[in-house]
Each structure stands twice: as structure tokens, then as C-alpha cells.
Amino acid sequence: LWWSTSTNPSWKVISNQFGLGAYNNNLIPGVSVAISREQYQLGSKLRIEKQNSNGQWVQVKSAARDYNFIAADVGGAIIPGRIDFYAGPGIQSEKNFERAGLGNLNSFRVTVVE
């Protein structure tokens, strides 16, 4: 299941259990993101932040121990300013992702973590 940060967000269900990234690497639910190669290099560790209701920037926490995301995939619909989050297989992933606060992520910023 992929979650999009586009202006018209939607879910896309994939058929294989974990999905494969741009280099045939396994995608990690809640950690892998699809990015624009014009903005980020594949394999980059990314800190993603969103604005809270007070207008403050807060980190969007991934399932990784350090809460960062990994740029693991690209796609035809991925353009600069858009990131798609890999939620994993099945409907339960959609619910888990919405609970994590990613259900409505239209304003975000990304920092490459060294």
C-alpha cells in the first residue's frame, strides 16, 4: 500500500507482500518512501516534518528506530515536491498509517540526514 503526498492523495494497493524498490530491494513498511531523483538520491536517509495545528514543524516518525525514512523507490507519478510513503500490504496498513498521522500530509518538508 502506498500513500501519496499529492494534492489529491489516494491509496494504491500493490499485489506482492512487501514490494520491490528501484533496485529490486525489499521495501520496508513505514520506512520506505518513493522520491524524485531530481531532488534526492536513492538510499538517502530522510527526516520528514509536517506542520502541527500551531504551525510548528514536527517530525513525522517512521517505523525505523531513528524515526527517519529511506528513499528506496521512484515512480512515474513522482515529481519534485511529492513523496509517496510505503505502508505495507493490506487494509490494516492503511489504518496504521492514518493512526501515525500520515492520513493528510499536504504540507511537509524534507531534510537529508547525513
Protein Blocks (a to p, Z undefined) as FASTA:
>chain_A
ZZdfbfbdcddddfbfnopafkopacdehkaccddfklpcghiacddddddfkopacddd
dfbfnlpacdfbdcfklcghiacddebgcjklmmmmmmnopmbcfbccddddZZ
